[in-house]
Amino acid sequence: MENQRINGNDLLAIGYQENHAMGVALKINKKRLGFTREEMLVTFKAVLEQPESYLHDPVFKPLAEVLLSIDTLEDETIALKEEALNYAVYGAEHIEDGAKKQMHVAMKLPVTVAGALMPDAHQGYGLPIGGVLATNNAVIPYGVGVDIGCRMALSVFDLPAEYLNTHHDTLKNVLKHSTRFGAGHGFLRHERTDHAVLDHSLFETHDFIRSLKDKAWTQLGSSGGGNHFVEFGIMEFASADATLGVAPGKYLALLTHSGSRGLGATIAGHYTKLAKEICKLPYEAQHLAYLDLHTAEGQEYWLAMNLAGDYASACHEVIHDKIRKALGAELLTKVENHHNFAWKEQFEGEEVIVHRKGATPAGKDTMGIIPGSMATLGFLVRGKGEETAINSASHGAGRLMSRTQAIKTLSATDLKTLLEDQGVTLLGAGIDEAPMAYKDIHTVMSAQTDLVDIVATFSPKIVRMADDGSRED
């Protein structure tokens, strides 16, 4: 199989070490550039043995340069702790080894104080999705994630659950016209919405952030691709909740999931690159490069991250306001929580920076929303403040299979049958977002009974998503 992908194990087998040279080699291999797999491996070995011979090669020059300077690079590298700190794992039997390995590396960072892995965890970049990491005065851009401030927002309306049946087509049209979906999508100038977040001082005082203002305005009130959604469903409160002021019963509710769009992604890319230039970590930890909050760069990222979080919240606010007005409904209660963020919090009496990459804040009495999938229950929860979990819980069901695996193995017919059985109308989305691609939400919830109490359930009924994360339907 000459086009089979070359991986790190293949490079180890021909003499490479797990260092930055391996990373450069794998990056070159992605392009392949007309080489067969065997030809590429032969050349990689030749470059390893005689890098000076390839200093003028248009393809392998970057690899040759790294190999010749590897000793200097390693001298500049910040050493990891010899032993990883222990960390709590919830639902360990349902978490893939790749996520545990990533968490193990994160627990060896010199700035790490504590960590925890949530039951929906799966492998990501740097910190695993579902990973929680507390650090000492340092923020990790990839520990926050690319979609900074991604969040859930729930509005419960003064309309009965039956409204879904009696006004089904109306609700479909409301979802179709209340936002835009997918990478790069936004609103035309005459459609744009104003919001106070666009008046943030960084848009005026920071050259890099100022260059993103038009993109931010264009995408304000839009939604992302992938697993982001806007959906109507039935919210069921089995008993009264005094804090929320909602009586027992079933209500029409709106649930949204999205983040900071192009603004956040651009900020994440910029500061991740900067962190890697400043904080040179060993190859296996390179995506965990951090910025000291005592430095100008660390403070810049912190301010930009918080702006992206505010912007993500503004996007949900615009969507929910549009839909509430379209329905002419009153709001009974609204709950919002975010992940892909870093917070200054107290842990064991000390201030730490808590990164929650795909994890929900679950401090004592903190409200949160944990969705399942497009055809399974979601849960409104109240945090218990479990310090072992660093006051966190899962942010969803978590992926059971990769998007590529889902596309290759799942059946559109089976998805259609499942949706019909559950009475779910789907607008957009690809097979990679099928419920079968996710862990069982009930298994995930049973693994975190020490972390949250369930207050109410949400059953999706009309679900709006991007077709494939890049185009509208």
Secondary structure as a PSIPRED ss2 file (coil, helix, strand):
# PSIPRED VFORMAT (PSIPRED V4.0)

   1 M C   1.000  0.000  0.000
   2 E C   1.000  0.000  0.000
   3 N C   1.000  0.000  0.000
   4 Q C   1.000  0.000  0.000
   5 R C   1.000  0.000  0.000
   6 I C   1.000  0.000  0.000
   7 N C   1.000  0.000  0.000
   8 G H   0.000  1.000  0.000
   9 N H   0.000  1.000  0.000
  10 D H   0.000  1.000  0.000
  11 L H   0.000  1.000  0.000
  12 L H   0.000  1.000  0.000
  13 A H   0.000  1.000  0.000
  14 I C   1.000  0.000  0.000
  15 G C   1.000  0.000  0.000
  16 Y C   1.000  0.000  0.000
  17 Q C   1.000  0.000  0.000
  18 E C   1.000  0.000  0.000
  19 N C   1.000  0.000  0.000
  20 H H   0.000  1.000  0.000
  21 A H   0.000  1.000  0.000
  22 M H   0.000  1.000  0.000
  23 G H   0.000  1.000  0.000
  24 V H   0.000  1.000  0.000
  25 A H   0.000  1.000  0.000
  26 L H   0.000  1.000  0.000
  27 K H   0.000  1.000  0.000
  28 I H   0.000  1.000  0.000
  29 N H   0.000  1.000  0.000
  30 K H   0.000  1.000  0.000
  31 K H   0.000  1.000  0.000
  32 R C   1.000  0.000  0.000
  33 L C   1.000  0.000  0.000
  34 G C   1.000  0.000  0.000
  35 F C   1.000  0.000  0.000
  36 T C   1.000  0.000  0.000
  37 R H   0.000  1.000  0.000
  38 E H   0.000  1.000  0.000
  39 E H   0.000  1.000  0.000
  40 M H   0.000  1.000  0.000
  41 L H   0.000  1.000  0.000
  42 V H   0.000  1.000  0.000
  43 T H   0.000  1.000  0.000
  44 F H   0.000  1.000  0.000
  45 K H   0.000  1.000  0.000
  46 A H   0.000  1.000  0.000
  47 V H   0.000  1.000  0.000
  48 L H   0.000  1.000  0.000
  49 E H   0.000  1.000  0.000
  50 Q C   1.000  0.000  0.000
  51 P H   0.000  1.000  0.000
  52 E H   0.000  1.000  0.000
  53 S H   0.000  1.000  0.000
  54 Y H   0.000  1.000  0.000
  55 L C   1.000  0.000  0.000
  56 H C   1.000  0.000  0.000
  57 D C   1.000  0.000  0.000
  58 P C   1.000  0.000  0.000
  59 V C   1.000  0.000  0.000
  60 F C   1.000  0.000  0.000
  61 K H   0.000  1.000  0.000
  62 P H   0.000  1.000  0.000
  63 L H   0.000  1.000  0.000
  64 A H   0.000  1.000  0.000
  65 E H   0.000  1.000  0.000
  66 V H   0.000  1.000  0.000
  67 L H   0.000  1.000  0.000
  68 L H   0.000  1.000  0.000
  69 S C   1.000  0.000  0.000
  70 I H   0.000  1.000  0.000
  71 D H   0.000  1.000  0.000
  72 T H   0.000  1.000  0.000
  73 L H   0.000  1.000  0.000
  74 E H   0.000  1.000  0.000
  75 D H   0.000  1.000  0.000
  76 E H   0.000  1.000  0.000
  77 T C   1.000  0.000  0.000
  78 I C   1.000  0.000  0.000
  79 A C   1.000  0.000  0.000
  80 L C   1.000  0.000  0.000
  81 K C   1.000  0.000  0.000
  82 E C   1.000  0.000  0.000
  83 E C   1.000  0.000  0.000
  84 A C   1.000  0.000  0.000
  85 L C   1.000  0.000  0.000
  86 N C   1.000  0.000  0.000
  87 Y C   1.000  0.000  0.000
  88 A E   0.000  0.000  1.000
  89 V E   0.000  0.000  1.000
  90 Y C   1.000  0.000  0.000
  91 G C   1.000  0.000  0.000
  92 A H   0.000  1.000  0.000
  93 E H   0.000  1.000  0.000
  94 H H   0.000  1.000  0.000
  95 I C   1.000  0.000  0.000
  96 E C   1.000  0.000  0.000
  97 D H   0.000  1.000  0.000
  98 G H   0.000  1.000  0.000
  99 A H   0.000  1.000  0.000
 100 K H   0.000  1.000  0.000
 101 K H   0.000  1.000  0.000
 102 Q H   0.000  1.000  0.000
 103 M H   0.000  1.000  0.000
 104 H H   0.000  1.000  0.000
 105 V H   0.000  1.000  0.000
 106 A H   0.000  1.000  0.000
 107 M C   1.000  0.000  0.000
 108 K C   1.000  0.000  0.000
 109 L C   1.000  0.000  0.000
 110 P C   1.000  0.000  0.000
 111 V C   1.000  0.000  0.000
 112 T E   0.000  0.000  1.000
 113 V E   0.000  0.000  1.000
 114 A E   0.000  0.000  1.000
 115 G E   0.000  0.000  1.000
 116 A E   0.000  0.000  1.000
 117 L E   0.000  0.000  1.000
 118 M E   0.000  0.000  1.000
 119 P E   0.000  0.000  1.000
 120 D E   0.000  0.000  1.000
 121 A E   0.000  0.000  1.000
 122 H E   0.000  0.000  1.000
 123 Q C   1.000  0.000  0.000
 124 G C   1.000  0.000  0.000
 125 Y C   1.000  0.000  0.000
 126 G C   1.000  0.000  0.000
 127 L C   1.000  0.000  0.000
 128 P C   1.000  0.000  0.000
 129 I E   0.000  0.000  1.000
 130 G E   0.000  0.000  1.000
 131 G E   0.000  0.000  1.000
 132 V E   0.000  0.000  1.000
 133 L E   0.000  0.000  1.000
 134 A E   0.000  0.000  1.000
 135 T E   0.000  0.000  1.000
 136 N C   1.000  0.000  0.000
 137 N C   1.000  0.000  0.000
 138 A E   0.000  0.000  1.000
 139 V E   0.000  0.000  1.000
 140 I C   1.000  0.000  0.000
 141 P H   0.000  1.000  0.000
 142 Y H   0.000  1.000  0.000
 143 G H   0.000  1.000  0.000
 144 V H   0.000  1.000  0.000
 145 G C   1.000  0.000  0.000
 146 V C   1.000  0.000  0.000
 147 D C   1.000  0.000  0.000
 148 I C   1.000  0.000  0.000
 149 G C   1.000  0.000  0.000
 150 C C   1.000  0.000  0.000
 151 R E   0.000  0.000  1.000
 152 M E   0.000  0.000  1.000
 153 A E   0.000  0.000  1.000
 154 L E   0.000  0.000  1.000
 155 S E   0.000  0.000  1.000
 156 V E   0.000  0.000  1.000
 157 F E   0.000  0.000  1.000
 158 D E   0.000  0.000  1.000
 159 L E   0.000  0.000  1.000
 160 P E   0.000  0.000  1.000
 161 A C   1.000  0.000  0.000
 162 E C   1.000  0.000  0.000
 163 Y H   0.000  1.000  0.000
 164 L H   0.000  1.000  0.000
 165 N H   0.000  1.000  0.000
 166 T H   0.000  1.000  0.000
 167 H C   1.000  0.000  0.000
 168 H H   0.000  1.000  0.000
 169 D H   0.000  1.000  0.000
 170 T H   0.000  1.000  0.000
 171 L H   0.000  1.000  0.000
 172 K H   0.000  1.000  0.000
 173 N H   0.000  1.000  0.000
 174 V H   0.000  1.000  0.000
 175 L H   0.000  1.000  0.000
 176 K H   0.000  1.000  0.000
 177 H H   0.000  1.000  0.000
 178 S C   1.000  0.000  0.000
 179 T C   1.000  0.000  0.000
 180 R C   1.000  0.000  0.000
 181 F E   0.000  0.000  1.000
 182 G C   1.000  0.000  0.000
 183 A C   1.000  0.000  0.000
 184 G C   1.000  0.000  0.000
 185 H C   1.000  0.000  0.000
 186 G C   1.000  0.000  0.000
 187 F C   1.000  0.000  0.000
 188 L C   1.000  0.000  0.000
 189 R H   0.000  1.000  0.000
 190 H H   0.000  1.000  0.000
 191 E H   0.000  1.000  0.000
 192 R C   1.000  0.000  0.000
 193 T C   1.000  0.000  0.000
 194 D C   1.000  0.000  0.000
 195 H C   1.000  0.000  0.000
 196 A H   0.000  1.000  0.000
 197 V H   0.000  1.000  0.000
 198 L H   0.000  1.000  0.000
 199 D H   0.000  1.000  0.000
 200 H C   1.000  0.000  0.000
 201 S C   1.000  0.000  0.000
 202 L H   0.000  1.000  0.000
 203 F H   0.000  1.000  0.000
 204 E H   0.000  1.000  0.000
 205 T H   0.000  1.000  0.000
 206 H C   1.000  0.000  0.000
 207 D H   0.000  1.000  0.000
 208 F H   0.000  1.000  0.000
 209 I H   0.000  1.000  0.000
 210 R H   0.000  1.000  0.000
 211 S C   1.000  0.000  0.000
 212 L C   1.000  0.000  0.000
 213 K H   0.000  1.000  0.000
 214 D H   0.000  1.000  0.000
 215 K H   0.000  1.000  0.000
 216 A H   0.000  1.000  0.000
 217 W H   0.000  1.000  0.000
 218 T H   0.000  1.000  0.000
 219 Q H   0.000  1.000  0.000
 220 L C   1.000  0.000  0.000
 221 G C   1.000  0.000  0.000
 222 S C   1.000  0.000  0.000
 223 S E   0.000  0.000  1.000
 224 G C   1.000  0.000  0.000
 225 G C   1.000  0.000  0.000
 226 G C   1.000  0.000  0.000
 227 N C   1.000  0.000  0.000
 228 H C   1.000  0.000  0.000
 229 F E   0.000  0.000  1.000
 230 V E   0.000  0.000  1.000
 231 E E   0.000  0.000  1.000
 232 F E   0.000  0.000  1.000
 233 G E   0.000  0.000  1.000
 234 I E   0.000  0.000  1.000
 235 M E   0.000  0.000  1.000
 236 E E   0.000  0.000  1.000
 237 F E   0.000  0.000  1.000
 238 A C   1.000  0.000  0.000
 239 S C   1.000  0.000  0.000
 240 A C   1.000  0.000  0.000
 241 D E   0.000  0.000  1.000
 242 A C   1.000  0.000  0.000
 243 T C   1.000  0.000  0.000
 244 L C   1.000  0.000  0.000
 245 G C   1.000  0.000  0.000
 246 V E   0.000  0.000  1.000
 247 A C   1.000  0.000  0.000
 248 P C   1.000  0.000  0.000
 249 G E   0.000  0.000  1.000
 250 K E   0.000  0.000  1.000
 251 Y E   0.000  0.000  1.000
 252 L E   0.000  0.000  1.000
 253 A E   0.000  0.000  1.000
 254 L E   0.000  0.000  1.000
 255 L E   0.000  0.000  1.000
 256 T E   0.000  0.000  1.000
 257 H E   0.000  0.000  1.000
 258 S E   0.000  0.000  1.000
 259 G C   1.000  0.000  0.000
 260 S C   1.000  0.000  0.000
 261 R H   0.000  1.000  0.000
 262 G H   0.000  1.000  0.000
 263 L H   0.000  1.000  0.000
 264 G H   0.000  1.000  0.000
 265 A H   0.000  1.000  0.000
 266 T H   0.000  1.000  0.000
 267 I H   0.000  1.000  0.000
 268 A H   0.000  1.000  0.000
 269 G H   0.000  1.000  0.000
 270 H H   0.000  1.000  0.000
 271 Y H   0.000  1.000  0.000
 272 T H   0.000  1.000  0.000
 273 K H   0.000  1.000  0.000
 274 L H   0.000  1.000  0.000
 275 A H   0.000  1.000  0.000
 276 K H   0.000  1.000  0.000
 277 E H   0.000  1.000  0.000
 278 I H   0.000  1.000  0.000
 279 C C   1.000  0.000  0.000
 280 K C   1.000  0.000  0.000
 281 L C   1.000  0.000  0.000
 282 P C   1.000  0.000  0.000
 283 Y H   0.000  1.000  0.000
 284 E H   0.000  1.000  0.000
 285 A H   0.000  1.000  0.000
 286 Q H   0.000  1.000  0.000
 287 H H   0.000  1.000  0.000
 288 L H   0.000  1.000  0.000
 289 A C   1.000  0.000  0.000
 290 Y C   1.000  0.000  0.000
 291 L E   0.000  0.000  1.000
 292 D E   0.000  0.000  1.000
 293 L C   1.000  0.000  0.000
 294 H C   1.000  0.000  0.000
 295 T C   1.000  0.000  0.000
 296 A H   0.000  1.000  0.000
 297 E H   0.000  1.000  0.000
 298 G H   0.000  1.000  0.000
 299 Q H   0.000  1.000  0.000
 300 E H   0.000  1.000  0.000
 301 Y H   0.000  1.000  0.000
 302 W H   0.000  1.000  0.000
 303 L H   0.000  1.000  0.000
 304 A H   0.000  1.000  0.000
 305 M H   0.000  1.000  0.000
 306 N H   0.000  1.000  0.000
 307 L H   0.000  1.000  0.000
 308 A H   0.000  1.000  0.000
 309 G H   0.000  1.000  0.000
 310 D H   0.000  1.000  0.000
 311 Y H   0.000  1.000  0.000
 312 A H   0.000  1.000  0.000
 313 S H   0.000  1.000  0.000
 314 A H   0.000  1.000  0.000
 315 C H   0.000  1.000  0.000
 316 H H   0.000  1.000  0.000
 317 E H   0.000  1.000  0.000
 318 V H   0.000  1.000  0.000
 319 I H   0.000  1.000  0.000
 320 H H   0.000  1.000  0.000
 321 D H   0.000  1.000  0.000
 322 K H   0.000  1.000  0.000
 323 I H   0.000  1.000  0.000
 324 R H   0.000  1.000  0.000
 325 K H   0.000  1.000  0.000
 326 A H   0.000  1.000  0.000
 327 L H   0.000  1.000  0.000
 328 G C   1.000  0.000  0.000
 329 A C   1.000  0.000  0.000
 330 E C   1.000  0.000  0.000
 331 L E   0.000  0.000  1.000
 332 L E   0.000  0.000  1.000
 333 T E   0.000  0.000  1.000
 334 K E   0.000  0.000  1.000
 335 V E   0.000  0.000  1.000
 336 E E   0.000  0.000  1.000
 337 N E   0.000  0.000  1.000
 338 H E   0.000  0.000  1.000
 339 H C   1.000  0.000  0.000
 340 N C   1.000  0.000  0.000
 341 F E   0.000  0.000  1.000
 342 A E   0.000  0.000  1.000
 343 W E   0.000  0.000  1.000
 344 K E   0.000  0.000  1.000
 345 E E   0.000  0.000  1.000
 346 Q E   0.000  0.000  1.000
 347 F E   0.000  0.000  1.000
 348 E C   1.000  0.000  0.000
 349 G C   1.000  0.000  0.000
 350 E E   0.000  0.000  1.000
 351 E E   0.000  0.000  1.000
 352 V E   0.000  0.000  1.000
 353 I E   0.000  0.000  1.000
 354 V E   0.000  0.000  1.000
 355 H E   0.000  0.000  1.000
 356 R E   0.000  0.000  1.000
 357 K E   0.000  0.000  1.000
 358 G C   1.000  0.000  0.000
 359 A E   0.000  0.000  1.000
 360 T E   0.000  0.000  1.000
 361 P E   0.000  0.000  1.000
 362 A C   1.000  0.000  0.000
 363 G C   1.000  0.000  0.000
 364 K C   1.000  0.000  0.000
 365 D C   1.000  0.000  0.000
 366 T C   1.000  0.000  0.000
 367 M E   0.000  0.000  1.000
 368 G E   0.000  0.000  1.000
 369 I E   0.000  0.000  1.000
 370 I E   0.000  0.000  1.000
 371 P C   1.000  0.000  0.000
 372 G C   1.000  0.000  0.000
 373 S C   1.000  0.000  0.000
 374 M C   1.000  0.000  0.000
 375 A C   1.000  0.000  0.000
 376 T C   1.000  0.000  0.000
 377 L C   1.000  0.000  0.000
 378 G E   0.000  0.000  1.000
 379 F E   0.000  0.000  1.000
 380 L E   0.000  0.000  1.000
 381 V E   0.000  0.000  1.000
 382 R E   0.000  0.000  1.000
 383 G E   0.000  0.000  1.000
 384 K C   1.000  0.000  0.000
 385 G C   1.000  0.000  0.000
 386 E C   1.000  0.000  0.000
 387 E H   0.000  1.000  0.000
 388 T H   0.000  1.000  0.000
 389 A H   0.000  1.000  0.000
 390 I C   1.000  0.000  0.000
 391 N C   1.000  0.000  0.000
 392 S E   0.000  0.000  1.000
 393 A E   0.000  0.000  1.000
 394 S E   0.000  0.000  1.000
 395 H C   1.000  0.000  0.000
 396 G C   1.000  0.000  0.000
 397 A C   1.000  0.000  0.000
 398 G C   1.000  0.000  0.000
 399 R E   0.000  0.000  1.000
 400 L C   1.000  0.000  0.000
 401 M C   1.000  0.000  0.000
 402 S C   1.000  0.000  0.000
 403 R H   0.000  1.000  0.000
 404 T H   0.000  1.000  0.000
 405 Q H   0.000  1.000  0.000
 406 A H   0.000  1.000  0.000
 407 I H   0.000  1.000  0.000
 408 K H   0.000  1.000  0.000
 409 T H   0.000  1.000  0.000
 410 L C   1.000  0.000  0.000
 411 S C   1.000  0.000  0.000
 412 A H   0.000  1.000  0.000
 413 T H   0.000  1.000  0.000
 414 D H   0.000  1.000  0.000
 415 L H   0.000  1.000  0.000
 416 K H   0.000  1.000  0.000
 417 T H   0.000  1.000  0.000
 418 L H   0.000  1.000  0.000
 419 L H   0.000  1.000  0.000
 420 E H   0.000  1.000  0.000
 421 D H   0.000  1.000  0.000
 422 Q H   0.000  1.000  0.000
 423 G C   1.000  0.000  0.000
 424 V C   1.000  0.000  0.000
 425 T E   0.000  0.000  1.000
 426 L E   0.000  0.000  1.000
 427 L E   0.000  0.000  1.000
 428 G C   1.000  0.000  0.000
 429 A C   1.000  0.000  0.000
 430 G C   1.000  0.000  0.000
 431 I H   0.000  1.000  0.000
 432 D H   0.000  1.000  0.000
 433 E H   0.000  1.000  0.000
 434 A C   1.000  0.000  0.000
 435 P H   0.000  1.000  0.000
 436 M H   0.000  1.000  0.000
 437 A H   0.000  1.000  0.000
 438 Y E   0.000  0.000  1.000
 439 K C   1.000  0.000  0.000
 440 D C   1.000  0.000  0.000
 441 I H   0.000  1.000  0.000
 442 H H   0.000  1.000  0.000
 443 T H   0.000  1.000  0.000
 444 V H   0.000  1.000  0.000
 445 M H   0.000  1.000  0.000
 446 S H   0.000  1.000  0.000
 447 A C   1.000  0.000  0.000
 448 Q C   1.000  0.000  0.000
 449 T C   1.000  0.000  0.000
 450 D C   1.000  0.000  0.000
 451 L C   1.000  0.000  0.000
 452 V E   0.000  0.000  1.000
 453 D E   0.000  0.000  1.000
 454 I E   0.000  0.000  1.000
 455 V E   0.000  0.000  1.000
 456 A E   0.000  0.000  1.000
 457 T E   0.000  0.000  1.000
 458 F E   0.000  0.000  1.000
 459 S E   0.000  0.000  1.000
 460 P E   0.000  0.000  1.000
 461 K E   0.000  0.000  1.000
 462 I E   0.000  0.000  1.000
 463 V E   0.000  0.000  1.000
 464 R E   0.000  0.000  1.000
 465 M E   0.000  0.000  1.000
 466 A C   1.000  0.000  0.000
 467 D C   1.000  0.000  0.000
 468 D C   1.000  0.000  0.000
 469 G C   1.000  0.000  0.000
 470 S C   1.000  0.000  0.000
 471 R C   1.000  0.000  0.000
 472 E C   1.000  0.000  0.000
 473 D C   1.000  0.000  0.000
